[in-house]
Amino acid sequence: MLKKTYSKKAGEVEHKWVLIDATDMAPGRVATLAAERLTGKYQPTYTPHIDSGDHVVIINAKKSWLSGTKYKDKKYYSYSGYPSGISETTPKKAGKVSVIERAVRGMLPKNKLQSDRMKRLHVFADENHTHAAQKPEKLVIASASRAPARTVLESATTTQSREESK
């Protein structure tokens, strides 16, 4: 009997909507969760050449934190390609929304799918977002401490069963 490896087709892709709350989390922790969801690597049917990730909505970006003095001392550089065309900015000048977007972009694979994946990332400074109509599922982070985070999708049935068991 010959076993074949399953490869997802482009027509089989379904993009879900996921909500991540960045309150009291480092931008790097938020970015790893978002990058995993955007690429679709959490799925058992992950296929590298197919864009099978989810839409990710990140709220409360202004409540995330940077450790130490990174907020004012860290530098982001960009180069225009022209002589003396280098510019630098700090996270304080760029804003926390931009910091999270840059962190996610840095964690995504550098290929043709990167720009499409970044279009599915939606970062908001506070808890109000414009994607309530899509009904994103809230991603519950099991550990918000500095230990590795585990993620679980919270659904209405699991919260009801928890309340009933109490």
N, C-alpha and C positions, 0 to 999 in steps of 0.2 A: 504494500500500500504506500503510495507516494503522497506525502503531506506537502501542501503548498502554503506559502506565506501569504496572508491576506493583505491586499493593498487597497486602500480606500480610493474611490473614484470621486471626481469633482462634483458630480451630481448627487452624491450621498452626504454631502456636508450640510450640517445644520448648526448655525451660529446661535448659541444661547447668550443671554445677558446675565452678567454677574456684577454684584455690587461689593466693593471693598471699602471699609471704613479705616482711614489712615490715622485716626486719633491715637496719640501716644505711641506711634511706631516710627522707626527710622525709615527714611526714604528707600534704603536698600532692601529692607524687609518687604515693603510694599511692592517694590519693583520686581522682586523675585516671584512673588505671588502673581502679579499681573503678567509677567513675561511667560510664566508657565501656562496661564490661561490663554494668552494671545496666540501662542504657538500650538496649543492643543496637546502638549506632551503628557498631560495627565490622563488622556484617553487611551484605552487599550488598543484602539485601532489607529494610533498615531502614524501618519505617513509623512516623511520629511518634505516631499515636493508638493504636497497639497496643503492649502491654507485652511485648516480645519479648526482653528481656535475660536474663542468666544469674544463677544463684545465685553469690555471691562470698563465699569464706571467706578472711579475712585472719588470718594467724598472726604471732606474735612482735611484737605491737604495742608491747610495752614496750621493745623494742630499737630502735625508730625514734627519730629525733632532731629537735630544733628548733634552728635556727641562732641564734647570738647569745644574748641574754638573754630570748628569748621564753618559755622554760619558766617563768620566774617573773614576768616583766613583762607579758606579753600578758593582756588581760582579755576575758572572755566575759560579755555582758550578757543578762539575760532580764527581761522585764517582765510582771507579773501582770495588768495592766489597772487596778489600783487605785492611788489616790494614794500616792506613795512606795513603790510596789511593785516597784521596780527592784532586782535583785540582781546581783552580779558574782562571778565566780570566775576562777581562773587555771588554766592547763593542769596545774600541779603539784597543785592540789586536785582537779581534775576527773578526772585520770588519762589515760594515753595512749590507752586504748581509746575514751574519750569524745571525745578530740581528733580521732581518725580518723573517728569516726562523724559529728561535726559538720562536718568538712571534706567528707565525701562528700555529706551532706545539702545543703550549700551549693553543690555542683557539679551537683546534679540539677535538672532543670527544675521550676519551681514550678507544678505542675498536679495534677490528680486522680490521676495515676499515681505521684506521689512517695512516698506512704505504702506502696503495694504494693512499690515498688522497694526501699525501706528495709527491708521485712520480709525481703527476699532477701539482705540484707547481714549477715554473721556475723563479728564481730571478736573475736579471742581474744588475751589478753595474752602467752601463751607458745605453744609449738609443739603442745601437745595441744589437739585440737578434737573435737567430738562428731559430726562429719559424715564420718567415715571410711567408713561404709557406702555413702555416695553416690559414692565414688571420684572426688573432684574432680581435674581435670587441673591440674598445676602450671603456672603462668604464669611462664615464664623471662624475666626482664628482661635485655635485651641490654646495657644500660649502666646501672650503678647510680651513676654519677657525676652531676655536675650538668648533663650534656648531656641533651637530650631522649631519653626512654626509648623503645625499640622493644620490642614484646612478641611473643613466639612461644610457642605452646602446645607443650609437650614431650610427646611420646608415646613409647611403648615402642619403636616401630619406628625412630624417628629416633635414639634413644640407642644402639640396637643397631648401626645402620648406621655411626654415628660410631666405635664401638669396633672394628668390623670393618675400617674404613678405616685405622686406626692401625697 
